[in-house]
Amino acid sequence: MNDLLPLLVAVPLCGAAFLVAGGRRMPRVLADSVGCAVSAGTAGLAITLLLNSSPPMAEWAGGWTPVDDHSVGIVLVGDGPGLGMAALASVLTLAALAYSWRYFDEPPRRHAGSFPALILLLQAGMCGFAVAGDLFNAFVWFELMSVVAYALTGTRVEEAKAVQGALTFGVVTSLGAYAMLMGIGLLYARTGELSMARIGRALDAQGPPDGLVLAAFVLVLTGLLIKSAAVPFHFWLPDAHAVAPTPVCMLLSGVMVELGVYGVWRVYGTVFTGPGGIPAADLERALLVLGAVTAMIGAVMCWYQRHIKRLLAYSTVAHTGLFLIGIGVLSPEADDGVALYVLGHAGVKAALFACTGILLDRYGNVDEHALHGRARELRGVAVMYAVGGLALAGLPPFGTGLGKAVTEKAVGGPLIALYVIASAVTAGAVLRVAARVFLGLGPAPEDGTEYETTGTGERPETRHRLSRIPDTMTAVPALLLAGSLAVGVAPGFGEVLSHAVNEAGSGGAVVPAPHWSPAGVLLDLVATALALGLAALAVTRPEWLAAPRRALPLRRLQSGHVGDYVAWVLVGATVLGALALPGLAG
């Protein structure tokens, strides 16, 4: 089945080309149908390949196989993690297209195929990045999905804030792409190879790492950490989420950020893990420090948001930190836990954004304060929002709870407390929104500080405010939550996932299948109870959990000025290098 791997990229690319060519003459229903059919076909192909990925498959596109043990061709690798990420990206793409079936009453410039074509291009880039076996083409797919995401974020070009959000997104992540390309250039200059596996073997053959290897490591990981929105590279994500259409937010937080985390895991495990790469202790120190800081800052900033889409964006930042800690301990058990956590989180976060889009299109508002008690009539959406918040906390038996519990056991020590607190705070913020917006509990909140971004004055993403919510817009989040639940309860799923992950990342090592344990369930229940308690306090005693003045400097960092964000990228790259240097210097 190796020869089917290129179709993961070719099918959505061809679908996008068809929609671009014929979109002006297509009725809207046909364009949407083509987009859904293509994304569904790609998802089915990815799942089929995933079920047949043992042993891992590889395909040199176009027949450009290595000659005399040197390669210049495009190699695609179909192993469990890569195909799993491609399947996740494809399923969420289908969900985003189904959600937007009736989303835009008038397509941009009266071109019915433009939006689904861009979504399919994004899917192609994500699938290509997931299965890329060489660094340069990983960069190419990285850039394709980034450029398309810029366009999708700035869909409303007539609005200044949409252009600003897309521009910030573009500048910051383009810097990451340049950094990654420079790192790839250094590795090619040293080894003469672009294939990840061949670079790793060449570095190992040349002896202990030196300054060039460290520089390449820092540059490549800087690009990937920007994509994953790790602190201090994260500033683009809340700004982009605040202006991007809801289906795009579902993909940005549901899978695109996770692809950055996957890239860190893949590149280190394939390129830098041997004696010629970066010592394991150095990577562990770097990822644990960056992950802990990301989880703490993301959780704090999530709690102090009233713009609901920005609140959910900071929740994604916090969970990115938890994912980085998990892969940073370099444990097969932690890898299993993070994989489960990512799958569960993807469904929950995409569902929460879908529900937030319903609020925007019904009330023209995503401000928690202004929406106080206005959405009482949306009972089904209220239930999904509350369930999503509980799932973020790790409530058993959701996949987020199983992934969190398995990862906590693997990381151990005081980091367990960080997992409990970060998940509880982000979930508490979501539950607070549900209590205020859908139930009208507590007094109407007062206006915040001058540094707080509100969600008032937002335009609905449909032509008019919706008087009736289309069934597609409620069915999609319900199915996504059901999928997250299935990750935690499906018999044998954990065993299959563990086999796929460890066959690629641990040389086929035998690792116990992830499963529910009494300690894990207890910690998940503690996090859930803490989230419910925080939400209850926020509603009944809002002054107790109001933002203190000492939190203002942290909030001022999200200034909206792209120059500030560029400076933080440089700071982050420097810190990453400093964290990885001690072992190399020794």
C-alpha positions as CSV (number, residue, x, y, z in Angstrom):
1,M,0.0,0.0,0.0
2,N,3.1,2.2,-0.1
3,D,2.0,3.7,-3.4
4,L,-1.1,5.1,-1.8
5,L,0.7,7.4,0.5
6,P,1.1,10.3,-2.0
7,L,-2.7,10.3,-2.4
8,L,-3.0,11.8,1.1
9,V,-1.7,15.0,-0.3
10,A,-2.7,14.6,-4.0
11,V,-6.4,14.1,-3.4
12,P,-7.1,17.3,-1.4
13,L,-4.8,19.3,-3.8
14,C,-6.8,18.0,-6.8
15,G,-10.0,18.7,-5.0
16,A,-8.9,22.3,-4.3
17,A,-7.8,22.8,-7.9
18,F,-11.2,21.6,-9.1
19,L,-13.1,24.0,-6.8
20,V,-10.9,26.9,-7.8
21,A,-11.4,26.2,-11.5
22,G,-15.1,25.7,-11.4
23,G,-16.2,27.5,-8.3
24,R,-17.6,30.6,-10.0
25,R,-20.0,28.4,-12.0
26,M,-20.9,26.0,-9.1
27,P,-24.0,26.4,-6.9
28,R,-23.0,26.6,-3.2
29,V,-24.4,23.2,-2.4
30,L,-22.3,21.5,-5.0
31,A,-19.1,23.2,-3.9
32,D,-19.7,22.3,-0.3
33,S,-20.6,18.7,-1.3
34,V,-17.3,18.4,-3.3
35,G,-15.3,19.7,-0.4
36,C,-16.9,17.3,2.1
37,A,-16.5,14.4,-0.3
38,V,-12.8,15.0,-0.9
39,S,-12.0,15.5,2.8
40,A,-14.0,12.4,3.7
41,G,-12.2,10.4,1.0
42,T,-8.9,11.5,2.3
43,A,-9.9,10.7,5.9
44,G,-11.0,7.2,4.8
45,L,-7.7,6.7,3.0
46,A,-5.7,7.9,6.0
47,I,-7.6,5.6,8.4
48,T,-7.2,2.6,6.0
49,L,-3.4,3.2,5.7
50,L,-3.2,3.6,9.5
51,L,-4.8,0.2,10.1
52,N,-2.3,-1.3,7.7
53,S,0.8,0.6,8.9
54,S,2.6,-2.3,10.6
55,P,5.3,-2.5,9.6
56,P,5.8,1.2,8.7
57,M,5.7,2.0,5.0
58,A,7.8,4.4,3.0
59,E,7.4,5.7,-0.5
60,W,9.9,7.7,-2.6
61,A,7.5,10.0,-4.7
62,G,8.1,9.9,-8.4
63,G,10.5,6.9,-8.1
64,W,13.4,9.1,-7.0
65,T,15.0,6.3,-4.9
66,P,18.4,6.7,-3.3
67,V,21.5,6.1,-5.5
68,D,24.8,5.0,-3.9
69,D,23.2,5.6,-0.5
70,H,22.5,9.3,-1.3
71,S,19.0,10.7,-1.8
72,V,17.5,13.9,-3.2
73,G,13.9,12.7,-3.6
74,I,10.7,13.2,-1.6
75,V,10.2,10.4,0.9
76,L,6.9,9.9,2.6
77,V,6.8,7.7,5.8
78,G,3.6,5.9,6.7
79,D,4.0,4.9,10.3
80,G,1.4,5.0,13.2
81,P,2.1,8.5,14.5
82,G,2.3,10.1,11.1
83,L,-0.8,8.5,9.6
84,G,-2.6,9.1,12.9
85,M,-2.0,12.8,12.7
86,A,-3.0,12.7,9.0
87,A,-6.2,10.9,9.9
88,L,-6.9,13.4,12.7
89,A,-6.3,16.4,10.4
90,S,-8.6,14.9,7.8
91,V,-11.4,14.1,10.2
92,L,-11.3,17.6,11.7
93,T,-11.2,19.1,8.1
94,L,-14.4,17.2,7.3
95,A,-15.9,18.4,10.6
96,A,-15.0,22.0,9.7
97,L,-16.5,21.8,6.2
98,A,-19.7,20.1,7.5
99,Y,-20.0,22.8,10.2
100,S,-19.7,25.6,7.5
101,W,-22.2,24.0,5.2
102,R,-24.6,26.8,5.8
103,Y,-22.1,29.1,7.4
104,F,-21.4,31.8,4.8
105,D,-24.6,32.9,3.2
106,E,-22.6,34.6,0.5
107,P,-19.2,33.1,-0.4
108,P,-16.3,35.6,-0.8
109,R,-16.5,37.4,-4.1
110,R,-19.4,35.2,-5.2
111,H,-17.0,32.3,-5.7
112,A,-18.7,29.3,-4.1
113,G,-15.5,27.2,-4.2
114,S,-13.1,29.6,-2.6
115,F,-13.6,28.7,1.1
116,P,-13.7,24.9,0.7
117,A,-10.7,25.0,-1.7
118,L,-8.7,26.8,0.9
119,I,-9.7,24.3,3.6
120,L,-8.7,21.5,1.3
121,L,-5.3,23.1,0.7
122,L,-4.9,23.4,4.5
123,Q,-5.7,19.7,4.8
124,A,-3.1,18.8,2.1
125,G,-0.4,20.8,4.0
126,M,-1.3,19.1,7.3
127,C,-1.3,15.6,5.8
128,G,2.0,16.3,3.9
129,F,3.7,17.5,7.1
130,A,2.4,14.5,9.1
131,V,3.9,11.9,6.7
132,A,7.0,13.8,5.5
133,G,10.1,11.8,5.9
134,D,12.6,14.5,4.9
135,L,13.2,17.8,6.6
136,F,13.0,20.0,3.5
137,N,9.6,18.8,2.4
138,A,8.4,18.9,5.9
139,F,9.3,22.6,5.7
140,V,7.4,22.9,2.3
141,W,4.2,21.4,3.8
142,F,4.7,23.5,6.9
143,E,4.7,26.6,4.7
144,L,1.7,25.5,2.6
145,M,-0.5,25.0,5.6
146,S,0.8,28.3,7.1
147,V,0.2,30.4,4.0
148,V,-3.3,29.0,3.6
149,A,-4.0,29.6,7.3
150,Y,-3.0,33.3,6.9
151,A,-5.6,33.6,4.1
152,L,-8.3,31.9,6.1
153,T,-7.6,33.9,9.2
154,G,-7.9,37.2,7.2
155,T,-11.1,36.0,5.2
156,R,-12.8,39.3,6.1
157,V,-10.3,41.6,4.4
158,E,-12.7,44.5,4.8
159,E,-12.1,44.5,8.6
160,A,-8.9,46.0,9.9
161,K,-8.7,43.7,12.9
162,A,-8.9,40.6,10.6
163,V,-6.1,41.9,8.5
164,Q,-4.0,42.7,11.6
165,G,-4.6,39.3,13.1
166,A,-3.7,37.6,9.9
167,L,-0.6,39.8,9.5
168,T,0.6,39.0,13.0
169,F,0.1,35.3,12.4
170,G,1.9,35.6,9.1
171,V,4.9,37.6,10.4
172,V,5.5,35.5,13.5
173,T,5.1,32.1,11.9
174,S,7.1,33.1,8.8
175,L,10.0,33.9,11.2
176,G,9.6,30.4,12.5
177,A,9.7,29.1,8.9
178,Y,12.9,31.0,8.1
179,A,14.5,29.7,11.3
180,M,13.6,26.2,10.4
181,L,14.9,26.6,6.9
182,M,18.3,27.9,8.2
183,G,18.5,24.9,10.5
184,I,17.8,22.5,7.7
185,G,20.5,24.3,5.6
186,L,23.1,23.8,8.4
187,L,22.2,20.1,8.7
188,Y,22.5,19.6,4.9
189,A,25.8,21.4,4.9
190,R,27.1,19.0,7.6
191,T,25.6,15.7,6.3
192,G,24.7,16.2,2.7
193,E,21.3,14.6,3.5
194,L,17.7,15.8,3.8
195,S,16.0,12.6,4.9
196,M,15.4,12.7,8.6
197,A,16.6,9.2,9.3
198,R,19.7,9.6,7.1
199,I,20.6,12.9,8.8
200,G,20.4,11.2,12.1
201,R,22.7,8.4,11.0
202,A,25.2,10.8,9.5
203,L,25.3,12.9,12.7
204,D,25.9,9.8,14.8
205,A,28.8,8.7,12.5
206,Q,30.5,12.1,12.8
207,G,30.9,11.9,16.6
208,P,29.7,14.1,19.5
209,P,27.7,17.2,18.7
210,D,29.2,20.6,18.3
211,G,28.0,24.2,18.0
212,L,26.7,23.7,14.5
213,V,24.5,20.9,15.6
214,L,23.2,22.9,18.5
215,A,22.4,25.9,16.2
216,A,20.6,23.6,13.8
217,F,18.6,22.1,16.7
218,V,17.6,25.5,18.1
219,L,16.6,26.9,14.7
220,V,14.5,23.9,13.7
221,L,12.8,23.6,17.1
222,T,12.1,27.3,17.2
223,G,10.1,27.0,14.0
224,L,8.1,24.0,15.4
225,L,7.6,25.6,18.8
226,I,6.2,28.7,17.1
227,K,3.7,26.6,15.2
228,S,2.8,24.8,18.5
229,A,2.2,28.2,20.2
230,A,4.6,27.5,23.1
231,V,5.5,30.4,25.4
232,P,7.1,32.9,24.5
233,F,6.2,32.0,20.8
234,H,2.5,32.0,21.5
235,F,1.3,35.5,20.9
236,W,0.0,35.0,17.4
237,L,-2.5,32.3,18.5
238,P,-5.0,34.5,20.5
239,D,-4.8,37.3,18.0
240,A,-5.5,34.9,15.1
241,H,-8.3,33.1,16.9
242,A,-10.1,36.4,17.8
243,V,-10.6,37.2,14.1
244,A,-10.5,33.8,12.2
245,P,-13.8,32.2,11.1
246,T,-15.0,29.6,13.6
247,P,-14.3,26.6,11.2
248,V,-10.7,27.8,10.9
249,C,-10.4,28.1,14.7
250,M,-11.5,24.5,15.0
251,L,-8.6,23.5,12.8
252,L,-6.0,25.8,14.3
253,S,-6.6,24.6,17.9
254,G,-7.8,21.2,17.0
255,V,-4.9,19.9,15.0
256,M,-2.5,22.6,13.6
257,V,-1.0,23.4,17.0
258,E,-0.7,19.7,17.8
259,L,1.2,19.2,14.5
260,G,3.8,21.5,15.9
261,V,4.2,19.4,19.0
262,Y,4.2,16.3,16.8
263,G,7.0,17.9,14.8
264,V,9.1,18.4,17.9
265,W,8.7,14.7,18.9
266,R,9.4,13.5,15.3
267,V,12.4,15.6,14.6
268,Y,14.1,14.9,17.9
269,G,13.4,11.2,17.8
270,T,14.6,10.8,14.2
271,V,17.3,13.4,13.8
272,F,18.8,14.5,17.1
273,T,18.3,11.5,19.4
274,G,21.6,9.6,18.8
275,P,25.2,10.2,20.1
276,G,25.7,12.8,17.4
277,G,22.6,14.8,18.4
278,I,21.5,16.6,21.4
279,P,21.9,14.8,24.8
280,A,18.6,13.5,26.2
281,A,19.1,15.4,29.5
282,D,19.4,18.7,27.6
283,L,16.2,18.1,25.6
284,E,14.4,17.1,28.7
285,R,15.5,20.2,30.5
286,A,14.5,22.5,27.6
287,L,11.0,21.0,27.1
288,L,10.1,20.6,30.7
289,V,11.0,24.3,31.4
290,L,9.2,25.6,28.3
291,G,6.3,23.3,28.9
292,A,5.8,24.2,32.5
293,V,6.0,28.0,31.7
294,T,3.6,27.5,28.8
295,A,1.1,25.6,30.9
296,M,1.2,28.1,33.8
297,I,1.0,31.3,31.7
298,G,-1.6,29.8,29.3
299,A,-3.8,28.8,32.3
300,V,-3.5,32.2,34.0
301,M,-4.3,34.1,30.8
302,C,-7.2,31.8,30.0
303,W,-8.8,32.5,33.3
304,Y,-8.6,36.3,32.9
305,Q,-10.2,36.5,29.4
306,R,-13.7,37.6,28.7
307,H,-13.4,37.3,24.9
308,I,-14.5,33.7,24.6
309,K,-12.5,32.8,21.5
310,R,-9.4,34.2,23.1
311,L,-10.2,32.3,26.3
312,L,-10.3,29.1,24.3
313,A,-7.1,30.0,22.5
314,Y,-5.2,30.4,25.8
315,S,-6.6,27.1,26.9
316,T,-4.9,25.6,23.9
317,V,-1.6,27.3,24.9
318,A,-1.9,25.8,28.4
319,H,-2.5,22.3,27.0
320,T,0.4,22.7,24.6
321,G,2.6,23.1,27.6
322,L,1.2,19.9,29.1
323,F,1.9,18.1,25.8
324,L,5.5,19.4,25.7
325,I,6.1,18.2,29.2
326,G,4.8,14.8,28.2
327,I,7.1,14.3,25.3
328,G,10.0,16.0,27.2
329,V,10.3,13.2,29.7
330,L,11.3,10.9,26.8
331,S,9.2,8.0,28.1
332,P,7.3,5.5,25.9
333,E,4.5,5.6,28.4
334,A,4.3,9.4,28.3
335,D,4.3,9.3,24.5
336,D,1.2,7.0,24.7
337,G,-0.4,9.4,27.1
338,V,0.3,12.5,25.0
339,A,-1.1,10.8,21.9
340,L,-4.4,10.0,23.8
341,Y,-4.4,13.5,25.2
342,V,-4.0,15.1,21.8
343,L,-6.8,13.0,20.3
344,G,-9.2,13.8,23.1
345,H,-8.3,17.5,23.3
346,A,-8.8,17.9,19.5
347,G,-12.4,16.8,19.6
348,V,-13.2,18.8,22.7
349,K,-11.6,22.0,21.7
350,A,-13.0,21.9,18.1
351,A,-16.5,21.3,19.7
352,L,-16.1,24.3,22.1
353,F,-15.1,26.6,19.2
354,A,-18.1,25.3,17.2
355,C,-20.4,26.1,20.1
356,T,-18.8,29.6,20.4
357,G,-19.5,30.2,16.7
358,I,-23.2,29.5,17.4
359,L,-23.1,32.2,20.0
360,L,-21.5,34.7,17.6
361,D,-23.9,34.0,14.8
362,R,-27.0,34.1,17.1
363,Y,-26.1,37.1,19.2
364,G,-23.3,38.9,17.3
365,N,-21.2,38.7,20.4
366,V,-18.5,36.5,22.1
367,D,-18.1,38.6,25.2
368,E,-18.8,36.7,28.4
369,H,-20.0,39.8,30.2
370,A,-22.3,41.1,27.5
371,L,-23.8,37.6,27.0
372,H,-24.7,37.1,30.6
373,G,-27.9,35.1,30.7
374,R,-28.8,35.7,27.0
375,A,-28.3,32.2,25.8
376,R,-30.8,30.4,28.1
377,E,-32.8,29.2,25.1
378,L,-29.8,27.3,23.6
379,R,-30.2,24.3,25.9
380,G,-28.5,21.8,23.7
381,V,-25.5,24.1,23.1
382,A,-25.4,24.7,26.9
383,V,-25.1,21.0,27.6
384,M,-22.3,20.6,25.0
385,Y,-20.4,23.6,26.4
386,A,-20.6,22.2,30.0
387,V,-19.6,18.7,28.8
388,G,-16.7,20.2,26.9
389,G,-15.5,22.1,30.0
390,L,-15.7,18.9,32.1
391,A,-13.8,17.0,29.4
392,L,-11.1,19.6,29.4
393,A,-10.7,19.0,33.2
394,G,-10.2,15.3,32.4
395,L,-13.5,13.9,33.6
396,P,-13.5,10.1,33.2
397,P,-14.2,8.4,30.8
398,F,-13.3,11.1,28.2
399,G,-10.1,10.6,26.2
400,T,-8.7,13.7,27.7
401,G,-9.0,12.1,31.1
402,L,-7.3,8.9,30.0
403,G,-4.5,10.8,28.2
404,K,-4.0,13.1,31.2
405,A,-3.9,10.2,33.7
406,V,-1.4,8.1,31.7
407,T,0.8,11.2,31.1
408,E,0.7,12.1,34.8
409,K,1.8,8.7,35.8
410,A,4.7,8.8,33.4
411,V,6.0,12.3,34.4
412,G,5.5,11.8,38.1
413,G,6.6,14.1,41.0
414,P,5.5,17.7,41.3
415,L,4.6,17.9,37.6
416,I,1.4,16.0,38.4
417,A,0.2,19.0,40.4
418,L,0.9,21.2,37.3
419,Y,-1.3,18.9,35.2
420,V,-4.1,19.0,37.7
421,I,-4.0,22.8,38.2
422,A,-3.6,23.8,34.6
423,S,-6.4,21.5,33.4
424,A,-8.6,22.6,36.3
425,V,-8.1,26.3,35.7
426,T,-8.7,26.2,31.9
427,A,-11.8,23.9,32.4
428,G,-13.0,26.2,35.2
429,A,-12.9,29.2,32.9
430,V,-15.0,27.3,30.3
431,L,-17.5,26.2,33.0
432,R,-17.7,29.8,34.3
433,V,-18.6,30.9,30.8
434,A,-21.3,28.2,30.6
435,A,-22.8,29.2,33.9
436,R,-22.9,32.9,33.1
437,V,-23.9,32.8,29.5
438,F,-26.3,29.9,29.3
439,L,-27.7,29.9,32.9
440,G,-27.4,33.6,33.8
441,L,-25.9,32.6,37.2
442,G,-24.4,35.2,39.5
443,P,-24.5,39.0,39.2
444,A,-23.9,40.6,35.8
445,P,-20.1,41.0,35.7
446,E,-18.6,44.5,35.8
447,D,-16.3,45.8,33.1
448,G,-12.7,44.8,33.4
449,T,-9.5,46.7,33.1
450,E,-8.4,48.8,30.2
451,Y,-6.1,46.0,29.2
452,E,-8.9,43.5,28.7
453,T,-10.0,42.6,25.2
454,T,-13.8,42.3,25.0
455,G,-15.8,40.4,22.5
456,T,-18.5,43.0,22.0
457,G,-19.2,44.5,18.6
458,E,-18.3,41.4,16.7
459,R,-20.1,40.8,13.4
460,P,-21.8,37.5,12.9
461,E,-20.0,35.3,10.4
462,T,-23.3,34.7,8.6
463,R,-24.9,37.5,6.7
464,H,-27.6,38.0,9.3
465,R,-27.9,36.8,12.9
466,L,-29.3,33.3,13.0
467,S,-32.9,32.9,14.3
468,R,-32.6,29.2,13.9
469,I,-29.4,27.2,14.3
470,P,-28.8,24.8,11.4
471,D,-28.7,21.2,12.4
472,T,-25.1,20.9,11.0
473,M,-23.8,23.5,13.4
474,T,-25.1,21.5,16.4
475,A,-24.5,18.0,15.1
476,V,-20.8,18.6,14.4
477,P,-19.8,19.5,18.0
478,A,-22.0,16.7,19.4
479,L,-20.1,14.2,17.2
480,L,-16.8,15.7,18.1
481,L,-17.5,15.3,21.8
482,A,-18.7,11.7,21.2
483,G,-15.4,11.1,19.4
484,S,-13.4,12.3,22.4
485,L,-15.5,10.1,24.7
486,A,-14.8,7.1,22.4
487,V,-11.0,7.6,22.7
488,G,-11.4,6.9,26.5
489,V,-13.8,4.0,26.4
490,A,-13.3,2.1,23.1
491,P,-12.2,-1.4,23.9
492,G,-8.6,-2.1,22.7
493,F,-8.1,1.4,21.4
494,G,-5.3,2.2,23.9
495,E,-3.4,-1.0,23.0
496,V,-3.6,-0.3,19.2
497,L,-2.5,3.3,19.8
498,S,0.4,2.2,22.0
499,H,1.6,-0.3,19.4
500,A,1.5,2.3,16.7
501,V,3.3,5.0,18.7
502,N,6.0,2.8,20.1
503,E,6.8,0.9,16.9
504,A,7.8,4.3,15.5
505,G,9.3,6.0,18.6
506,S,10.8,3.2,20.7
507,G,12.2,0.7,18.2
508,G,9.4,-1.7,18.8
509,A,9.9,-1.8,22.6
510,V,7.2,-3.6,24.6
511,V,5.2,-1.0,26.5
512,P,2.1,-1.8,28.7
513,A,-1.0,-0.5,26.9
514,P,-2.4,2.7,28.5
515,H,-5.4,2.0,30.7
516,W,-7.5,3.5,33.4
517,S,-6.0,3.2,36.9
518,P,-7.5,4.1,40.3
519,A,-4.9,6.8,40.9
520,G,-5.5,8.3,37.4
521,V,-9.2,8.3,37.9
522,L,-8.8,9.9,41.3
523,L,-6.6,12.7,39.9
524,D,-9.0,13.3,37.1
525,L,-11.9,13.6,39.6
526,V,-9.8,16.0,41.7
527,A,-9.1,18.2,38.7
528,T,-12.8,18.1,37.7
529,A,-13.9,19.0,41.2
530,L,-11.4,21.9,41.4
531,A,-12.7,23.2,38.0
532,L,-16.3,23.1,39.3
533,G,-15.2,24.8,42.5
534,L,-13.4,27.6,40.6
535,A,-16.3,28.2,38.3
536,A,-18.7,28.3,41.3
537,L,-16.5,30.8,43.1
538,A,-16.2,32.9,39.9
539,V,-20.0,33.1,39.6
540,T,-20.9,33.6,43.3
541,R,-17.9,35.5,44.5
542,P,-16.4,37.1,41.4
543,E,-14.3,39.6,43.5
544,W,-12.3,36.7,45.0
545,L,-11.0,35.6,41.7
546,A,-10.7,38.9,39.9
547,A,-7.5,39.8,38.2
548,P,-5.0,41.3,40.6
549,R,-3.1,44.4,39.6
550,R,0.1,42.3,39.7
551,A,-1.3,40.3,36.8
552,L,-1.5,43.4,34.5
553,P,2.1,43.3,33.3
554,L,1.5,39.7,32.1
555,R,-1.6,40.8,30.3
556,R,0.2,43.8,28.7
557,L,2.6,41.4,26.9
558,Q,-0.2,40.5,24.5
559,S,0.1,44.0,23.1
560,G,-1.0,43.4,19.5
561,H,2.2,45.0,18.2
562,V,4.0,42.6,15.9
563,G,7.4,44.1,16.7
564,D,6.9,43.0,20.4
565,Y,6.1,39.5,19.3
566,V,9.2,39.3,17.0
567,A,11.3,40.4,20.0
568,W,9.8,37.5,22.0
569,V,10.6,35.0,19.3
570,L,14.3,36.1,19.6
571,V,14.1,35.8,23.3
572,G,12.6,32.3,23.1
573,A,15.2,31.1,20.7
574,T,17.9,32.4,23.0
575,V,16.4,30.7,26.0
576,L,16.0,27.4,24.1
577,G,19.7,27.5,23.1
578,A,20.7,28.3,26.7
579,L,18.7,25.4,28.0
580,A,20.2,23.0,25.5
581,L,23.8,24.2,25.9
582,P,25.1,23.0,29.3
583,G,25.4,19.3,28.4
584,L,26.9,20.1,25.0
585,A,29.5,22.4,26.6
586,G,30.3,19.7,29.2
